[in-house]
């Protein structure tokens, strides 16, 4: 069986034209993009299904992704911007004004730095970020991570916890709001958002997406944090991480 418990029907899958997906531990497996997962992205594109990555990852990663992967766009830094290729050029649309988001990031980075002490470090790709601040959390206890996230929120910031980072920023956006804005710019109305869009994720920072998009999938590693989600994904793959994404893509393509 491809799915744990309830499996989607052919009718539920038949209308999907857009696959929004997280990256870390959803597309990647132990930090790597497996050959079969990369092929699944190409298979979706060949079938006319547009893939949009929706990640807390940095602008640097997102530029690589839109240039090298078969994706329609990359929404990065938890919704701070959306990137698309326009010929040989990469177009960046910010949630707000670029200079405003840059100024907020610099101030927030300075405010968060004293909270890290000697226990935490900024993400290795912080220098490639345009709008948010990311703290590396792999290897830290859940209680430590949640405590730090709480102290950052006390600064008046937004936090989102993934499997690898605390992402934090100043602004009224998240993965869901930028995803919806982007899709509406493509001409999708309420009915199309419900019927033509699905989301695949694995972590606590994907909660807004699971709550908003009726056709939602989790890869099996989501079970470790499933009780933290206000709304669970509708379907959960039996395989973890990138192999779970492959199972989901095959189900969509076999509708």
C-alpha positions in Angstrom: 0.0 0.0 0.0 1.3 3.5 -0.9 -0.6 5.3 1.9 -1.1 4.9 5.6 -4.7 4.6 6.3 -7.0 6.5 4.0 -5.8 6.7 0.4 -6.9 9.3 -2.2 -9.4 8.2 -4.9 -8.8 8.6 -8.6 -11.5 11.3 -8.6 -9.7 13.3 -5.8 -6.4 13.1 -7.7 -7.8 13.7 -11.2 -8.0 17.5 -11.0 -4.6 18.2 -9.6 -2.6 20.6 -11.8 -0.2 22.1 -9.2 1.9 20.3 -6.7 3.3 22.6 -4.0 6.0 20.9 -2.0 8.3 21.5 0.9 12.0 20.5 0.3 13.9 19.5 3.4 12.9 15.9 4.4 10.0 16.1 2.0 11.9 16.1 -1.3 15.3 15.4 0.2 16.2 12.2 2.0 19.0 12.5 4.7 19.9 15.8 3.0 20.2 14.4 -0.5 17.9 14.6 -3.5 17.6 11.0 -4.6 17.6 10.2 -8.3 14.1 8.8 -8.2 12.8 11.9 -6.5 14.4 14.1 -9.1 12.9 11.9 -11.8 9.5 12.3 -10.2 9.7 16.1 -10.6 10.5 15.6 -14.3 7.6 13.1 -14.6 5.2 15.6 -13.1 6.4 18.3 -15.5 6.1 16.1 -18.5 2.5 15.3 -17.5 1.6 19.0 -17.4 1.6 19.2 -13.6 3.4 22.3 -12.3 5.6 21.9 -9.3 6.2 24.8 -7.0 8.7 24.4 -4.1 7.6 26.2 -0.9 10.4 26.3 1.5 12.1 28.0 4.4 15.3 27.7 2.3 17.4 30.7 1.3 17.3 32.8 -1.8 20.6 31.2 -2.8 19.0 27.8 -2.8 15.9 29.0 -4.6 17.8 30.6 -7.4 19.6 27.3 -8.0 16.3 25.4 -7.9 14.4 27.5 -10.4 17.4 27.4 -12.8 18.2 23.7 -12.5 15.1 21.8 -11.4 11.9 21.2 -13.4 9.8 23.6 -11.3 7.5 26.5 -12.2 8.6 28.6 -9.3 10.2 28.6 -5.9 8.7 30.3 -2.9 11.5 30.8 -0.4 12.3 32.0 3.1 8.9 30.9 4.3 7.0 33.2 1.9 9.2 36.2 1.7 9.5 36.0 -2.1 8.7 33.9 -5.1 11.3 33.3 -7.8 10.7 32.3 -11.4 12.9 32.1 -14.5 12.1 34.6 -17.3 14.3 33.3 -20.1 17.8 33.4 -18.7 16.9 35.8 -16.0 15.5 35.1 -12.5 12.6 37.2 -11.5 12.1 37.9 -7.7 8.7 39.1 -6.4 8.9 40.1 -2.7 6.0 40.0 -0.4 6.5 43.6 0.4 9.1 46.2 -0.7 12.6 44.7 -1.1 14.4 47.5 0.8 11.9 47.2 3.7 12.3 43.5 4.0 16.1 43.9 3.8 16.1 46.5 6.6 13.8 44.4 8.8 16.1 41.4 8.3 19.2 43.3 9.4 17.6 44.6 12.5 16.1 41.1 13.3 19.5 39.4 12.8 21.0 41.8 15.3 18.2 41.2 17.8 18.4 37.4 17.6 22.2 37.1 17.8 22.4 37.5 21.6 19.8 34.9 22.1 21.9 32.1 20.5 24.7 32.3 23.1 27.0 29.3 22.6 24.2 26.8 22.1 22.9 27.6 18.6 24.3 28.8 15.4 22.8 30.5 12.4 22.1 28.3 9.4 25.0 27.8 7.0 23.2 29.7 4.3 22.3 32.8 6.3 24.5 34.9 4.1 22.4 33.9 1.1 19.1 35.0 2.7 17.3 38.1 1.6 14.6 38.6 4.2 14.6 36.1 7.1 16.9 34.7 9.8 17.5 30.9 10.1 18.9 29.1 13.1 20.3 25.6 12.8 18.5 23.2 15.1 19.6 19.6 14.1 21.0 17.8 17.1 19.2 20.0 19.7 16.5 18.8 22.1 12.9 19.7 21.3 12.6 21.7 24.5 15.7 23.8 23.7 14.3 24.6 20.3 10.9 25.5 21.5 12.4 27.7 24.3 14.5 29.6 21.8 11.6 30.0 19.4 9.5 31.4 22.2 12.2 34.0 23.1 12.4 35.0 19.5 8.7 35.5 19.3 8.9 37.7 22.4 10.8 40.1 20.2 7.7 40.6 18.1 8.8 38.2 15.3 7.2 35.3 13.5 8.8 31.9 13.9 8.3 28.6 12.0 10.1 25.4 13.0 11.1 22.9 10.3 13.0 19.7 10.6 16.3 21.6 10.2 15.8 25.3 11.2 13.9 27.9 13.2 13.0 30.4 10.5 12.1 33.8 11.8 11.1 37.1 10.3 9.3 40.4 10.7 6.2 40.5 8.5 2.6 39.3 8.0 3.4 36.5 5.5 4.0 32.8 5.6 4.2 29.9 3.2 0.4 29.8 2.8 -0.1 33.5 2.1 2.6 33.8 -0.6 1.5 30.5 -2.2 -2.1 31.7 -2.5 -1.0 35.1 -3.8 1.1 33.4 -6.5 -1.6 31.0 -7.5 -4.2 33.8 -7.7 -1.8 35.8 -9.9 -1.9 32.7 -12.3 -5.7 33.1 -12.4 -6.8 30.5 -10.0 -10.0 31.2 -8.1 -11.4 29.6 -4.9 -12.7 26.5 -6.7 -9.4 26.0 -8.6 -7.4 26.3 -5.4 -9.5 23.6 -3.8 -9.5 21.2 -6.8 -6.3 21.8 -8.7 -3.7 22.3 -6.0 -2.2 19.9 -3.6 0.6 20.3 -1.0 3.2 17.9 0.3 5.1 18.5 3.5 6.7 17.0 6.6 7.0 19.5 9.5 5.6 22.0 11.9 6.3 24.9 9.6 3.9 23.3 7.0 0.9 23.7 9.3 -0.6 26.7 7.5 -0.5 24.8 4.2 -2.2 21.7 5.6 -4.9 23.9 7.1 -5.5 25.8 3.9 -5.3 23.3 1.0 -7.9 20.4 1.2 -5.7 18.2 -1.0 -2.7 17.8 1.3 -0.1 15.0 1.7 2.4 14.3 4.4 5.4 12.0 3.9 5.7 9.4 6.6 8.3 11.1 8.7 5.6 13.7 9.6 4.3 11.1 12.1 6.9 12.3 14.6 5.2 15.7 14.9 1.7 14.9 13.8 0.2 15.7 17.2 1.6 19.3 17.0 -0.4 20.1 13.9 -3.8 21.9 14.3 -4.9 20.2 11.1 -3.3 17.0 9.8 -2.6 16.3 6.1 -5.4 14.5 4.5 -3.2 11.6 3.3 0.2 10.3 4.5 2.5 8.2 2.4 3.9 5.0 3.7 7.5 5.8 2.7 9.5 8.7 4.3 10.9 11.8 2.8 11.9 11.8 -0.9 10.7 8.2 -1.4 7.3 9.2 0.0 7.2 12.1 -2.5 7.8 9.6 -5.3 4.9 7.5 -4.1 2.6 10.6 -4.0 3.8 11.7 -7.5 3.1 8.2 -8.9 -0.4 8.3 -7.4 -1.1 11.6 -9.0 0.2 10.5 -12.4 -1.7 7.2 -12.4 -5.1 8.9 -11.8 
